[in-house]
């Protein structure tokens, strides 16, 4: 697997700046499959603060990603576009996110009851 050029990472840092003007720091990790995964702890902390301020308990970046995917899907966007927007590697990962739509799951339960 070819290593991404440094220019790309520099541009990514420029695009993602905190309010103070400093770039978010991305941490690269190798997955067990050998892929590179990037995370941003300061962005994760910001998301946690937003959830706390909104009164949403036990929520994190994954919940935000799922909510965003589900909302796009409800508006009629196809899985390929949702995958691109979220930066997911596979369509199956995207499908797993939107299939957990709590509104749809609630409808299924309501039909049974």
C-alpha positions as CSV (number, residue, x, y, z in Angstrom):
1,X,0.0,0.0,0.0
2,X,1.5,3.4,-1.0
3,X,2.0,6.0,1.6
4,X,-0.1,9.1,1.2
5,X,1.9,12.2,0.2
6,X,2.7,14.7,3.0
7,X,1.1,17.5,1.0
8,X,-2.3,15.8,1.4
9,X,-2.0,15.7,5.1
10,X,-0.9,19.3,5.3
11,X,-3.9,20.4,3.2
12,X,-6.2,18.3,5.5
13,X,-4.8,20.1,8.6
14,X,-5.3,23.5,6.9
15,X,-8.9,22.6,6.2
16,X,-9.7,21.6,9.8
17,X,-8.8,24.4,12.2
18,X,-10.0,24.9,15.7
19,X,-11.5,28.3,16.7
20,X,-8.1,29.5,18.0
21,X,-6.6,29.0,14.5
22,X,-4.5,26.0,15.4
23,X,-4.9,22.8,13.2
24,X,-6.4,19.7,14.7
25,X,-3.8,17.1,15.3
26,X,-4.4,13.8,13.4
27,X,-3.0,10.6,14.8
28,X,-2.3,7.8,12.3
29,X,-2.6,4.2,13.5
30,X,-2.2,0.9,11.7
31,X,-5.2,-1.4,11.9
32,X,-4.9,-5.2,12.2
33,X,-5.7,-5.4,8.5
34,X,-2.7,-3.2,7.7
35,X,-4.7,-0.1,6.8
36,X,-4.0,3.4,8.1
37,X,-6.7,4.9,10.4
38,X,-6.5,8.5,11.4
39,X,-8.1,10.0,14.5
40,X,-8.4,13.4,16.0
41,X,-8.7,13.5,19.8
42,X,-9.3,17.2,20.0
43,X,-12.2,16.9,17.5
44,X,-13.5,14.0,19.5
45,X,-13.4,16.1,22.7
46,X,-15.3,18.9,20.9
47,X,-18.0,16.5,19.8
48,X,-18.3,15.2,23.4
49,X,-18.7,18.8,24.7
50,X,-21.4,19.5,22.1
51,X,-23.3,16.4,23.1
52,X,-23.0,17.3,26.8
53,X,-24.3,20.8,26.1
54,X,-27.2,19.4,24.2
55,X,-28.0,17.0,27.0
56,X,-27.2,13.9,25.0
57,X,-25.8,11.2,27.2
58,X,-23.3,8.5,26.2
59,X,-22.9,9.8,22.7
60,X,-19.7,10.1,20.7
61,X,-18.3,10.5,17.2
62,X,-19.8,7.2,16.1
63,X,-23.3,8.2,17.2
64,X,-22.9,11.5,15.3
65,X,-21.7,9.7,12.2
66,X,-24.6,7.3,12.4
67,X,-27.1,10.1,12.8
68,X,-25.6,12.0,9.9
69,X,-25.7,8.8,7.7
70,X,-29.3,8.0,8.7
71,X,-30.5,11.6,8.0
72,X,-28.9,11.6,4.5
73,X,-30.4,8.2,3.8
74,X,-33.9,9.4,4.9
75,X,-33.5,12.3,2.5
76,X,-33.0,9.9,-0.3
77,X,-29.2,9.9,-0.8
78,X,-27.8,6.6,-2.0
79,X,-25.2,4.6,0.0
80,X,-22.4,5.4,-2.4
81,X,-22.7,9.1,-1.8
82,X,-23.1,8.7,1.9
83,X,-20.0,6.5,1.9
84,X,-18.0,9.2,0.1
85,X,-19.2,12.0,2.5
86,X,-18.3,10.0,5.6
87,X,-15.1,8.7,4.1
88,X,-16.0,5.0,4.8
89,X,-14.0,2.3,3.0
90,X,-16.9,0.0,2.1
91,X,-20.5,0.1,1.1
92,X,-21.2,-2.6,3.7
93,X,-20.0,-0.3,6.5
94,X,-22.3,2.4,5.2
95,X,-25.2,0.0,5.0
96,X,-24.6,-1.1,8.6
97,X,-24.8,2.6,9.7
98,X,-28.1,3.3,8.0
99,X,-29.7,0.0,8.9
100,X,-29.6,1.0,12.6
101,X,-32.1,3.8,12.0
102,X,-34.0,4.0,15.4
103,X,-37.1,5.3,13.7
104,X,-37.3,2.3,11.4
105,X,-36.6,-0.1,14.2
106,X,-39.3,1.6,16.3
107,X,-41.8,1.1,13.4
108,X,-40.9,-2.6,13.2
109,X,-41.5,-3.0,17.0
110,X,-44.8,-1.0,16.8
111,X,-46.1,-3.3,14.1
112,X,-45.4,-6.4,16.3
113,X,-47.1,-4.8,19.3
